[in-house]
Amino acid sequence: MAVVLVARWVAKEGNEDAVRDALREVARASREEEGNLAYQPFQDSEEPRVFQIFEMYRDDAALKAHGESAHFAEWVLERAVPLLEARERHVYTALDA
């Protein structure tokens, strides 16, 4: 079954542009991963420091591989996380009807 990750990031004041740029890069690279089914970041239209990220992977192994990828290390851990005030992650199992 597919695995869904929903994340909420809040950028530190003044870092919205850099966080948005990092999300664009990690989204582009993540969509190329073999086990990735979807990767879509969003920026709140009323509060531009707030970002939501919707990710879907084929299975737990694909999600794990994403977290161990070079592009995740560079764009998320090295570039974006230091610019964040808050970061939440929630993982779900997709219900297939």
C-alpha positions, 0 to 999 in steps of 0.5 A: 500500500502507498505511504503518504507523508504530509509535512508543515513547515514554518519559515523563520521571518524573512526566509520564505523565498529561500525555503520556497526555492529549496522546496522547488528543488527537492520536489523536482528531484523527488519526482524522479525517484523510482518509488515516488508517486507524488510530491507537491509543496504548497505555500499558504496564500495568506501566511507566506511563511507557512508551507505544506508538503504532500508526498506519496510513495509506493511503500515504506521502503520508497519513503525510507529511500527518499529520506536517505537521498542526496537531494533530501540531505542537500535541499531539506536538511542542509538548506531548508531546515536551518531556516525553519521555525517549525517542522511537523511530519505525519505519515499515513497509509493510503486506504485503497477502496 
